[in-house]
Amino acid sequence: MRQSKKETRIRKAAGQLLHADRREAFALADTEDDMEAAAEWASPGPARRREQPDHS
């Protein structure tokens, strides 16, 4: 079955948009992983409790 030019252009444009969305999703996933790793490296360890002043 033969497609019209309009159908062909629509199918091609949809494919290009889909590929762009996939690339963006992969880039965001990589960035998220990098941010988690950076947060782990930046953390000095368990947070210290600050002394509460005695208000008695």
C-alpha positions as CSV (number, residue, x, y, z in Angstrom):
1,M,0.0,0.0,0.0
2,R,1.3,3.4,-0.9
3,Q,1.4,6.3,1.5
4,S,0.6,9.9,0.6
5,K,3.4,12.5,0.9
6,K,1.6,14.1,3.9
7,E,1.4,10.8,5.7
8,T,5.1,10.2,5.0
9,R,6.1,13.6,6.3
10,I,4.0,13.1,9.5
11,R,5.5,9.7,10.1
12,K,9.0,11.1,9.6
13,A,8.4,14.1,11.9
14,A,6.9,11.9,14.6
15,G,10.0,9.6,14.5
16,Q,12.4,12.5,14.8
17,L,10.5,13.9,17.8
18,L,10.5,10.5,19.4
19,H,14.2,10.2,19.0
20,A,14.8,13.7,20.5
21,D,12.7,12.7,23.5
22,R,14.6,9.5,24.0
23,R,17.9,11.4,23.8
24,E,16.7,13.9,26.3
25,A,15.5,11.2,28.7
26,F,18.9,9.4,28.5
27,A,20.7,12.7,29.1
28,L,18.6,13.5,32.2
29,A,19.1,10.0,33.6
30,D,22.9,10.4,33.2
31,T,22.8,13.9,34.9
32,E,20.7,12.5,37.7
33,D,23.2,9.7,38.3
34,D,26.0,12.3,38.3
35,M,24.2,14.5,40.8
36,E,23.6,11.6,43.2
37,A,27.3,10.6,43.0
38,A,28.4,14.2,43.6
39,A,26.1,14.5,46.6
40,E,27.6,11.3,48.1
41,W,31.2,12.7,47.6
42,A,30.3,16.1,49.0
43,S,28.7,14.7,52.2
44,P,31.1,14.9,55.1
45,G,29.4,12.1,56.9
46,P,26.6,11.9,59.4
47,A,25.3,15.3,60.4
48,R,26.4,16.5,63.8
49,R,23.8,17.5,66.3
50,R,24.1,21.1,67.4
51,E,24.0,21.7,71.1
52,Q,20.7,23.3,72.2
53,P,21.2,26.2,74.6
54,D,19.8,25.6,78.0
55,H,16.8,28.0,78.5
56,S,16.2,27.1,82.1
